[in-house]
């Protein structure tokens, strides 16, 4: 989804601070399913912190620093999922239980670690059934084409030694550049290019010699995980 917050040079620039403004911006920001690209010609230094445009740009510029309400563990389908999710959450990662990438009527992912988004699948005993394996792999292939990454953990390995079973998860999160909340991202080698990176490069080239319009891209957090407009 693309949002424009470009100020016209021939129009008066006024702060948007009313309840109606809050509702309008909340509706606009909640319509996208996966990503939002926000184009803007003003910066945080040009706006009142009470302005809805300031709060929207501040969130999209650094969503990791926003307050979280915490995972809704009641959505989990098993104690196994809760146990894995809590260990990830205890390391200060944002965890979303039972994420719905295809909408309310589609298949769900056991756990999602927010950042560049990693799908964590907790494979209990029923995942060894042939029909379930086929269904899981079909769904994973579909999400792979959309740029999702997967990490799976079998219940037998987790309950035998949880620390050992999760070692590869911490390495994968570090490799993907998904850092715990509140930490400063470390310098890394560029990851494999994603379609959104190619779009960003094209936009940068196209606007290099035009007006100083900027674009901010953010991965959305699922509804209920973050209040976009509540500042710490």
URLINBEL-V787898 format. One record per backbone hydrogen bond with DSSP energy under -0.5 kcal/mol. CO is the residue of the C=O (numbers start at 1). NH is the residue of the N-H. Records with the same first field share a line. If there is no record, write none. Layout:
CO->NH + NH
This chain:
1->37
3->39
5->7 + 41 + 42
8->11
12->14
15->17
16->52
18->22
19->23
20->24
21->25
22->26
23->27
24->28
25->29
26->30
28->31
34->220
36->38 + 218
37->3 + 39
38->216
39->5
40->214
43->46
44->47
48->51
51->55
52->56
53->57
54->58
55->59
56->60
57->61
58->62
62->65
63->66
67->227
71->73
72->75
73->76
78->82
79->83
80->84
81->85
82->86
83->87
84->88
85->89
86->90
87->91
88->91 + 93
89->92
92->181
93->95
94->114
95->97
96->99 + 112
99->101 + 109
100->103
103->106
107->102
109->99
110->98
111->120
112->96 + 114
113->118
117->149
118->113 + 120
119->121 + 151
120->111 + 122
121->123 + 153
122->124
123->155
124->127
125->128
126->129
129->133
130->134
131->135
132->136
133->137
134->138
135->139
136->140
137->141
138->142
139->143
140->144
141->145
143->146 + 148
144->147
149->119
151->121
153->123
154->158
155->159
156->160
157->161
161->165
162->166
163->167
164->167 + 168
166->170
167->171
168->172
169->173
170->174
171->175
172->176
173->177 + 178
174->177
177->179
180->183
183->185
194->197 + 198
195->199
196->200
197->201
198->202
199->203
200->204
201->205
202->206
203->207
204->208
205->208
207->210
211->213
214->40
216->38
218->36
222->225
225->69
226->228
227->230
229->231
